[in-house]
Amino acid sequence: MERSEIRKLFGFYENELSNQILSFWLPRCLDTQYGGYVNCFDNSGRNLVSRDKYTWSQGRFVWMFAKLAQLDAPVFTAAQRAHFLELAKSGRDFLMAHCLLGEDDWRCTFLMEADGTPKKVDGCDTLDMSVYADCFVVIGLAKYAEVAGDEAAYSFADRLYRSICERIERGDFNTLPYPLSPAYRAHGIPMILSNVTHELHAAAKVLHPEACAELLRRLDGFTQDILTHFVDENNVIHEVITRENTFFPDILGQHANPGHTIEDMWFMVDAADLLHRQEVETKACDIALKAFEIGWDQQMGGLLHFSGIYGGKPEGNLGQTAEEPMCRQLSGWDDKLWWIHAEALYTSLLCYSRTGDERFLQWHERVFGYTFETFPNRDPEIREWMQIRMRDGRPQEKVVALPVKDPFHITRDLCLILELLYRMMKG
């Protein structure tokens, strides 16, 4: 890739971040009354349907604003960075005041009213609906602690992280909106723990270097779990395996989640760097390449929400998994989701930068063309991406994970892409 091409691409992504994405969210997302952020917009971005706050997204917002303050690329002024850190602190304060079930109960409520009052989701009898929400709180507070040097935020993130790990080790956790019976294991758990551990390690390097060794040990464990148990001989990650770490023939065990795999592989590259394990990076790039191949919609372009392990529509009998809610989710296998394509843009470019393999550059160009033809809202008052579209690209109003509009994946990947391109320009 020529330096002039890199500069051109940098300029494109800089404009996308500043003038398309952030211009939508600021000041729309700011709750100046209670703190934290407002993001229950519909898919179009035109209508705010609720002022409720999902802990899942609140943690992501904190991470996003702290990362914007930290961005290692010449995009923002010092004043802008200081402002971003102030915005991150608003979410930091809100979460630390309201997200826990109790003063000594280190589990997070899933949903809150605007003022932080815990709120049950209709049809659910528990407040701690998802350990994933807890993970996003750790990610957000860890990033804020790293950037701001905030000891209290670090301590909170560390305590919550330990609670998460303990609950997962004893099997006492919920994973809505992706519930799974105890007979099975989801790739999403070691995947997110890998990223959470990486973020906490970055904060520990600044504030508590003595904690780094233990965090690296845990990171190595999550990495090995993924690469040993979830990957088959064809470099395909099975999204669900048995509790005994085996593949199984039912459709739930014979499907892939291309977006999860592609996202996780840049987590694995990060882990390889921290663990000084080149073989992990090599394996991650091989797996990512396979995910692009089986996840791409050969008929209409774009990456599928779910695919079979050999590509195309997931195939197989329901078998003993017929009652698993995740099986019902497979009916939307051909949806086209914004976050998958955001992750694919970064992972393809990252793998290209590490390997020099032109196939990754070709995938970046292919995903780039589809993404920017399909997802950005053409309304000049909105511009931010539509989150979900039908297979043929038409928008649809449909809940993906949460009934909210969420800037996390786009903003995170644009930040990481800009940092990567800047490093490539320098050398």
MILUMSE-378666 format. One line per field, with one value per residue (C-alpha): x, y, z; residue number from 1; residue in three letters. Coordinates in Angstrom, 3 decimals. Layout:
u: (X, ...)
v: (Y, ...)
w: (Z, ...)
seq: (NUM, ...)
type: (ALA, ...)
This chain:
u: (0.000, 1.556, 1.981, -0.257, -3.006, -2.582, -2.871, -6.000, -7.577, -6.618, -8.395, -11.520, -11.721, -10.940, -13.883, -16.124, -15.318, -15.551, -18.215, -20.460, -20.433, -19.506, -21.574, -24.642, -23.897, -22.762, -24.642, -27.569, -26.263, -25.540, -27.800, -27.054, -29.615, -28.612, -25.265, -24.468, -25.799, -29.018, -29.063, -32.477, -32.901, -34.570, -32.538, -32.938, -31.661, -34.591, -36.679, -35.741, -38.022, -36.894, -34.559, -33.844, -30.194, -28.732, -25.617, -24.231, -24.157, -23.233, -19.966, -19.298, -19.808, -17.272, -14.751, -15.465, -14.989, -11.888, -10.411, -11.139, -9.237, -6.337, -6.300, -2.740, -3.224, -3.314, -7.089, -8.216, -6.919, -5.891, -9.119, -11.201, -9.387, -9.995, -13.680, -13.908, -12.391, -15.001, -17.730, -16.230, -16.234, -19.975, -20.542, -17.880, -19.645, -23.087, -22.041, -20.079, -23.080, -25.825, -24.787, -24.286, -27.125, -25.938, -23.033, -21.437, -23.152, -20.721, -23.204, -24.548, -28.146, -28.913, -31.342, -31.854, -34.263, -32.835, -31.885, -30.167, -33.035, -32.773, -35.492, -36.525, -36.858, -40.385, -40.655, -37.529, -37.501, -33.892, -31.944, -28.564, -29.646, -26.262, -22.637, -21.783, -23.133, -20.807, -17.910, -18.642, -18.614, -15.121, -13.967, -15.233, -13.898, -10.555, -10.034, -11.015, -8.678, -5.826, -6.300, -7.215, -5.012, -8.136, -7.425, -11.075, -12.211, -9.459, -10.364, -14.016, -13.161, -10.783, -13.314, -16.040, -13.676, -12.896, -16.590, -17.198, -14.420, -15.611, -19.213, -18.182, -15.881, -18.731, -21.345, -23.459, -24.157, -26.723, -26.041, -29.155, -29.878, -27.900, -29.072, -27.607, -28.283, -25.489, -24.934, -23.165, -20.446, -20.530, -17.472, -18.617, -17.571, -13.810, -13.871, -15.112, -12.992, -9.920, -10.727, -11.755, -8.518, -6.493, -8.190, -7.685, -4.043, -3.525, -4.905, -2.822, 0.375, -0.325, -1.699, -0.841, 2.040, 2.161, -1.189, 0.024, 1.476, -1.784, -3.775, -1.423, -1.857, -5.619, -5.317, -3.239, -5.912, -8.737, -6.623, -5.799, -9.396, -10.549, -7.810, -7.855, -11.557, -13.615, -11.546, -11.925, -9.404, -10.579, -9.852, -13.569, -14.753, -17.914, -19.957, -21.316, -19.645, -20.566, -19.669, -17.114, -15.424, -16.567, -18.295, -21.795, -23.909, -27.051, -27.425, -26.479, -23.137, -22.610, -22.970, -20.470, -20.800, -18.495, -18.656, -17.720, -14.864, -13.514, -13.746, -12.172, -9.212, -8.003, -8.428, -6.135, -3.570, -3.584, -3.115, -0.251, 1.527, 1.152, 2.059, 4.917, 3.489, 3.889, 2.107, -1.074, -0.947, -0.361, -3.286, -5.537, -4.888, -5.612, -8.901, -9.873, -9.262, -11.506, -14.249, -14.239, -14.534, -17.445, -19.206, -19.372, -22.714, -21.761, -25.119, -25.700, -22.435, -21.746, -21.116, -23.866, -25.063, -24.657, -23.321, -22.801, -19.309, -18.765, -20.451, -23.950, -27.076, -26.580, -27.667, -28.551, -31.206, -32.394, -31.877, -31.609, -31.113, -34.618, -35.573, -32.385, -33.202, -29.990, -31.497, -34.377, -31.891, -30.500, -33.657, -32.039, -28.926, -28.949, -29.399, -26.674, -25.432, -23.416, -21.097, -19.863, -18.728, -17.065, -15.056, -14.212, -12.783, -10.307, -9.412, -8.731, -6.438, -4.708, -4.025, -2.726, -0.336, 0.959, 1.268, 1.588, -0.909, -2.687, -5.814, -6.500, -6.162, -8.597, -11.040, -10.687, -11.495, -14.460, -15.900, -15.186, -17.183, -20.162, -20.148, -20.146, -22.691, -25.026, -24.931, -24.484, -27.806, -28.231, -30.237, -27.814, -29.285, -28.378, -25.494, -24.684, -25.026, -28.226, -27.602, -29.475, -30.554, -32.167, -30.094, -30.608, -29.609, -33.033, -33.309, -35.417, -36.590, -35.447, -33.746, -30.222, -29.026, -30.508, -33.345, -30.951, -28.640, -25.065, -21.934, -19.422, -18.314, -18.097, -16.237, -13.883, -12.949, -12.519, -10.189, -8.168, -8.025, -6.783, -4.075, -3.025, -2.901, -0.932, 1.655, 1.789, 2.357, 5.217, 6.919)
v: (0.000, 3.273, 6.096, 8.361, 5.728, 5.480, 9.275, 9.325, 6.553, 8.333, 11.467, 9.501, 7.784, 11.007, 12.689, 9.693, 9.823, 13.586, 14.685, 11.656, 9.751, 12.215, 14.966, 12.790, 11.871, 15.253, 16.742, 14.304, 11.675, 13.899, 13.807, 17.108, 16.477, 13.086, 12.359, 9.448, 9.194, 9.000, 6.567, 4.905, 6.117, 4.069, 2.613, 5.756, 7.971, 10.365, 9.351, 9.051, 6.310, 6.263, 7.951, 4.678, 3.736, 0.341, -0.336, -2.184, 1.036, 3.377, 1.501, 1.585, 5.353, 5.862, 3.791, 5.718, 9.184, 8.160, 6.642, 9.802, 11.753, 9.326, 8.842, 8.340, 10.148, 13.865, 14.244, 16.297, 19.415, 19.460, 21.291, 18.654, 15.872, 17.560, 17.873, 14.186, 13.248, 15.408, 13.582, 10.232, 11.347, 11.981, 8.303, 7.193, 9.047, 7.786, 4.144, 4.147, 5.695, 3.517, 0.367, -2.100, -4.127, -3.144, -1.597, -5.017, -6.834, -6.667, -7.425, -4.808, -3.985, -4.340, -1.435, 1.846, 4.714, 8.041, 8.927, 5.590, 3.784, 0.040, -1.192, -4.686, -5.507, -6.615, -10.377, -10.744, -11.311, -10.330, -7.091, -8.641, -9.938, -10.115, -10.500, -8.834, -5.561, -5.935, -6.471, -3.239, -1.340, -2.717, -1.796, 1.767, 2.403, 0.764, 2.985, 6.067, 5.067, 4.591, 7.964, 10.050, 8.262, 7.696, 5.350, 5.061, 4.084, 1.476, 0.007, -0.242, -1.853, -4.329, -5.346, -5.823, -7.789, -10.193, -10.628, -11.412, -14.008, -15.658, -15.883, -17.324, -19.872, -21.194, -20.943, -18.358, -15.755, -14.628, -13.876, -12.189, -11.314, -14.457, -17.018, -20.516, -23.547, -24.916, -27.860, -25.545, -22.907, -19.738, -18.353, -14.892, -15.450, -16.104, -13.642, -10.684, -11.665, -11.498, -7.910, -6.917, -8.326, -6.439, -3.161, -3.694, -4.590, -1.278, 0.553, -1.576, -0.649, 2.979, 2.587, -0.873, -2.554, -5.277, -6.574, -7.021, -10.523, -12.009, -10.285, -11.649, -15.135, -14.781, -13.375, -16.363, -18.672, -17.012, -16.994, -20.666, -21.547, -19.939, -21.295, -24.792, -25.497, -23.386, -23.633, -26.652, -28.123, -25.701, -22.600, -22.006, -20.879, -22.689, -20.169, -22.815, -25.986, -28.459, -27.962, -30.761, -28.678, -30.772, -29.915, -31.317, -31.933, -29.867, -26.551, -24.632, -26.410, -26.115, -22.397, -19.562, -15.910, -14.209, -10.856, -12.304, -14.242, -11.253, -9.011, -11.626, -12.083, -8.553, -9.263, -12.258, -10.113, -7.750, -10.743, -12.037, -8.700, -8.697, -12.365, -12.204, -15.163, -14.844, -18.142, -16.648, -13.743, -16.133, -18.339, -15.328, -14.045, -17.489, -17.677, -14.150, -14.963, -18.015, -15.950, -13.493, -16.387, -18.194, -15.042, -13.143, -13.129, -14.302, -13.253, -9.787, -8.769, -7.910, -10.124, -12.357, -12.210, -15.991, -18.583, -22.301, -23.505, -23.960, -20.703, -19.655, -20.423, -22.340, -25.926, -28.776, -30.249, -28.539, -31.777, -31.373, -27.616, -26.907, -24.947, -22.874, -19.186, -18.861, -21.286, -18.880, -16.085, -18.030, -17.157, -13.752, -15.341, -13.148, -9.793, -7.260, -5.576, -2.384, -3.604, -6.623, -4.430, -1.921, -4.733, -6.175, -2.865, -2.795, -6.484, -6.729, -3.707, -4.906, -8.372, -6.800, -4.597, -7.643, -10.139, -8.146, -10.634, -8.856, -10.933, -8.899, -5.643, -7.006, -7.881, -4.390, -2.868, -5.197, -4.529, -0.795, -0.589, -2.471, -0.689, 2.869, 2.138, 0.459, 1.685, 5.496, 7.301, 9.583, 12.100, 15.051, 15.665, 12.136, 10.622, 8.069, 4.472, 2.458, -0.449, -3.226, -3.856, -6.684, -8.988, -6.765, -3.620, -2.202, -0.786, -2.578, -1.803, -4.798, -5.250, -6.637, -6.976, -3.957, -1.679, 1.268, 2.957, 2.368, 4.176, 1.773, -0.467, 2.244, 4.703, 2.120, 0.724, 4.157, 5.130, 1.940, 2.312, 5.898, 4.867, 1.997, 4.159, 6.811, 4.206, 2.992, 6.546, 7.078, 3.935)
w: (0.000, -1.106, 1.404, -0.686, -0.493, 3.272, 3.648, 1.493, 3.536, 6.769, 5.562, 4.689, 8.071, 9.936, 8.216, 8.913, 12.627, 13.119, 10.648, 10.289, 13.582, 16.337, 14.740, 15.306, 18.903, 20.172, 21.830, 21.289, 23.681, 26.675, 29.723, 31.389, 34.133, 35.550, 33.903, 31.645, 28.129, 26.149, 23.229, 22.905, 19.337, 16.640, 13.787, 11.680, 14.499, 14.116, 17.118, 20.780, 22.088, 25.737, 28.201, 29.989, 30.298, 29.479, 31.528, 28.493, 26.444, 29.302, 29.798, 26.074, 25.955, 28.743, 26.814, 23.622, 25.073, 27.031, 23.869, 21.882, 24.538, 24.232, 20.425, 19.159, 15.857, 14.909, 14.745, 17.770, 19.523, 23.163, 23.997, 22.236, 24.069, 27.415, 26.534, 25.614, 28.976, 30.742, 28.831, 29.843, 33.487, 33.318, 32.531, 35.000, 37.815, 36.796, 36.616, 39.858, 41.627, 40.157, 38.276, 41.155, 42.640, 46.115, 47.965, 48.501, 45.625, 42.732, 39.985, 37.609, 36.900, 33.203, 32.838, 34.687, 34.498, 33.458, 37.034, 37.699, 39.429, 38.652, 36.312, 35.257, 31.585, 30.690, 31.039, 33.186, 36.931, 37.585, 37.378, 36.507, 33.122, 31.450, 32.495, 29.183, 30.611, 33.596, 31.176, 29.339, 32.621, 33.305, 29.803, 30.187, 33.674, 32.913, 29.891, 31.885, 34.707, 32.234, 30.535, 33.587, 36.130, 38.221, 41.121, 42.182, 38.687, 38.506, 41.879, 40.867, 37.525, 39.178, 41.833, 39.236, 36.974, 39.807, 40.481, 36.798, 36.691, 39.913, 38.664, 35.326, 36.964, 39.115, 36.332, 38.150, 35.477, 32.919, 29.263, 27.925, 25.182, 24.245, 26.835, 26.709, 28.882, 31.103, 28.731, 26.271, 26.105, 24.003, 22.243, 23.351, 26.979, 26.601, 23.705, 25.739, 28.752, 26.541, 25.588, 29.117, 30.519, 27.903, 28.832, 32.557, 31.921, 30.100, 33.141, 35.529, 33.658, 34.565, 38.089, 39.444, 37.584, 40.243, 38.932, 35.349, 35.699, 36.988, 34.243, 31.583, 33.039, 32.744, 29.221, 28.191, 29.573, 27.630, 24.475, 24.738, 25.517, 22.261, 20.035, 21.558, 22.063, 19.647, 16.433, 14.129, 11.691, 8.974, 11.088, 11.693, 15.113, 16.201, 18.137, 20.524, 21.829, 24.550, 28.187, 27.621, 24.897, 21.941, 18.685, 18.159, 15.048, 15.753, 13.916, 17.081, 17.067, 13.317, 12.817, 12.822, 13.760, 11.221, 12.988, 16.369, 14.832, 12.923, 15.994, 18.243, 15.926, 16.484, 20.204, 19.596, 17.787, 20.776, 23.074, 20.920, 21.328, 25.109, 25.491, 22.934, 21.047, 17.302, 16.724, 18.183, 15.723, 12.813, 13.866, 14.382, 10.871, 9.402, 11.298, 10.258, 6.599, 6.868, 8.543, 5.636, 3.197, 4.861, 6.064, 2.774, 0.988, -2.486, -3.950, -2.537, -0.909, 2.686, 5.689, 7.019, 10.605, 10.927, 8.522, 8.310, 9.107, 5.365, 4.411, 3.392, 5.380, 8.649, 8.060, 10.386, 12.621, 15.764, 17.671, 21.419, 21.039, 19.722, 22.848, 22.931, 22.283, 20.258, 17.722, 17.142, 16.502, 13.548, 11.595, 11.039, 9.565, 6.459, 8.200, 7.504, 10.678, 11.031, 13.757, 11.825, 8.971, 11.284, 12.882, 9.454, 8.260, 11.139, 11.285, 7.551, 7.675, 10.838, 9.403, 6.210, 8.208, 10.139, 7.291, 4.071, 2.615, -0.232, 0.378, 3.497, 1.568, -1.012, 1.768, 3.217, -0.151, -0.650, 2.815, 2.451, -0.776, 0.626, 3.997, 2.761, 0.064, 2.535, 6.129, 6.360, 6.652, 3.627, 5.648, 6.095, 9.560, 10.676, 8.639, 11.358, 10.217, 10.082, 12.421, 10.661, 7.100, 5.207, 3.083, 0.035, 1.928, 2.747, 6.286, 8.846, 12.352, 14.335, 17.696, 17.371, 20.976, 22.707, 21.538, 21.288, 18.854, 19.959, 18.659, 20.190, 17.355, 14.704, 16.892, 18.368, 14.973, 13.412, 16.268, 15.885, 12.100, 12.399, 14.875, 12.612, 9.483, 11.351, 12.363, 8.768, 7.515, 9.976, 8.989)
seq: (1, 2, 3, 4, 5, 6, 7, 8, 9, 10, 11, 12, 13, 14, 15, 16, 17, 18, 19, 20, 21, 22, 23, 24, 25, 26, 27, 28, 29, 30, 31, 32, 33, 34, 35, 36, 37, 38, 39, 40, 41, 42, 43, 44, 45, 46, 47, 48, 49, 50, 51, 52, 53, 54, 55, 56, 57, 58, 59, 60, 61, 62, 63, 64, 65, 66, 67, 68, 69, 70, 71, 72, 73, 74, 75, 76, 77, 78, 79, 80, 81, 82, 83, 84, 85, 86, 87, 88, 89, 90, 91, 92, 93, 94, 95, 96, 97, 98, 99, 100, 101, 102, 103, 104, 105, 106, 107, 108, 109, 110, 111, 112, 113, 114, 115, 116, 117, 118, 119, 120, 121, 122, 123, 124, 125, 126, 127, 128, 129, 130, 131, 132, 133, 134, 135, 136, 137, 138, 139, 140, 141, 142, 143, 144, 145, 146, 147, 148, 149, 150, 151, 152, 153, 154, 155, 156, 157, 158, 159, 160, 161, 162, 163, 164, 165, 166, 167, 168, 169, 170, 171, 172, 173, 174, 175, 176, 177, 178, 179, 180, 181, 182, 183, 184, 185, 186, 187, 188, 189, 190, 191, 192, 193, 194, 195, 196, 197, 198, 199, 200, 201, 202, 203, 204, 205, 206, 207, 208, 209, 210, 211, 212, 213, 214, 215, 216, 217, 218, 219, 220, 221, 222, 223, 224, 225, 226, 227, 228, 229, 230, 231, 232, 233, 234, 235, 236, 237, 238, 239, 240, 241, 242, 243, 244, 245, 246, 247, 248, 249, 250, 251, 252, 253, 254, 255, 256, 257, 258, 259, 260, 261, 262, 263, 264, 265, 266, 267, 268, 269, 270, 271, 272, 273, 274, 275, 276, 277, 278, 279, 280, 281, 282, 283, 284, 285, 286, 287, 288, 289, 290, 291, 292, 293, 294, 295, 296, 297, 298, 299, 300, 301, 302, 303, 304, 305, 306, 307, 308, 309, 310, 311, 312, 313, 314, 315, 316, 317, 318, 319, 320, 321, 322, 323, 324, 325, 326, 327, 328, 329, 330, 331, 332, 333, 334, 335, 336, 337, 338, 339, 340, 341, 342, 343, 344, 345, 346, 347, 348, 349, 350, 351, 352, 353, 354, 355, 356, 357, 358, 359, 360, 361, 362, 363, 364, 365, 366, 367, 368, 369, 370, 371, 372, 373, 374, 375, 376, 377, 378, 379, 380, 381, 382, 383, 384, 385, 386, 387, 388, 389, 390, 391, 392, 393, 394, 395, 396, 397, 398, 399, 400, 401, 402, 403, 404, 405, 406, 407, 408, 409, 410, 411, 412, 413, 414, 415, 416, 417, 418, 419, 420, 421, 422, 423, 424, 425, 426, 427)
type: (MET, GLU, ARG, SER, GLU, ILE, ARG, LYS, LEU, PHE, GLY, PHE, TYR, GLU, ASN, GLU, LEU, SER, ASN, GLN, ILE, LEU, SER, PHE, TRP, LEU, PRO, ARG, CYS, LEU, ASP, THR, GLN, TYR, GLY, GLY, TYR, VAL, ASN, CYS, PHE, ASP, ASN, SER, GLY, ARG, ASN, LEU, VAL, SER, ARG, ASP, LYS, TYR, THR, TRP, SER, GLN, GLY, ARG, PHE, VAL, TRP, MET, PHE, ALA, LYS, LEU, ALA, GLN, LEU, ASP, ALA, PRO, VAL, PHE, THR, ALA, ALA, GLN, ARG, ALA, HIS, PHE, LEU, GLU, LEU, ALA, LYS, SER, GLY, ARG, ASP, PHE, LEU, MET, ALA, HIS, CYS, LEU, LEU, GLY, GLU, ASP, ASP, TRP, ARG, CYS, THR, PHE, LEU, MET, GLU, ALA, ASP, GLY, THR, PRO, LYS, LYS, VAL, ASP, GLY, CYS, ASP, THR, LEU, ASP, MET, SER, VAL, TYR, ALA, ASP, CYS, PHE, VAL, VAL, ILE, GLY, LEU, ALA, LYS, TYR, ALA, GLU, VAL, ALA, GLY, ASP, GLU, ALA, ALA, TYR, SER, PHE, ALA, ASP, ARG, LEU, TYR, ARG, SER, ILE, CYS, GLU, ARG, ILE, GLU, ARG, GLY, ASP, PHE, ASN, THR, LEU, PRO, TYR, PRO, LEU, SER, PRO, ALA, TYR, ARG, ALA, HIS, GLY, ILE, PRO, MET, ILE, LEU, SER, ASN, VAL, THR, HIS, GLU, LEU, HIS, ALA, ALA, ALA, LYS, VAL, LEU, HIS, PRO, GLU, ALA, CYS, ALA, GLU, LEU, LEU, ARG, ARG, LEU, ASP, GLY, PHE, THR, GLN, ASP, ILE, LEU, THR, HIS, PHE, VAL, ASP, GLU, ASN, ASN, VAL, ILE, HIS, GLU, VAL, ILE, THR, ARG, GLU, ASN, THR, PHE, PHE, PRO, ASP, ILE, LEU, GLY, GLN, HIS, ALA, ASN, PRO, GLY, HIS, THR, ILE, GLU, ASP, MET, TRP, PHE, MET, VAL, ASP, ALA, ALA, ASP, LEU, LEU, HIS, ARG, GLN, GLU, VAL, GLU, THR, LYS, ALA, CYS, ASP, ILE, ALA, LEU, LYS, ALA, PHE, GLU, ILE, GLY, TRP, ASP, GLN, GLN, MET, GLY, GLY, LEU, LEU, HIS, PHE, SER, GLY, ILE, TYR, GLY, GLY, LYS, PRO, GLU, GLY, ASN, LEU, GLY, GLN, THR, ALA, GLU, GLU, PRO, MET, CYS, ARG, GLN, LEU, SER, GLY, TRP, ASP, ASP, LYS, LEU, TRP, TRP, ILE, HIS, ALA, GLU, ALA, LEU, TYR, THR, SER, LEU, LEU, CYS, TYR, SER, ARG, THR, GLY, ASP, GLU, ARG, PHE, LEU, GLN, TRP, HIS, GLU, ARG, VAL, PHE, GLY, TYR, THR, PHE, GLU, THR, PHE, PRO, ASN, ARG, ASP, PRO, GLU, ILE, ARG, GLU, TRP, MET, GLN, ILE, ARG, MET, ARG, ASP, GLY, ARG, PRO, GLN, GLU, LYS, VAL, VAL, ALA, LEU, PRO, VAL, LYS, ASP, PRO, PHE, HIS, ILE, THR, ARG, ASP, LEU, CYS, LEU, ILE, LEU, GLU, LEU, LEU, TYR, ARG, MET, MET, LYS, GLY)
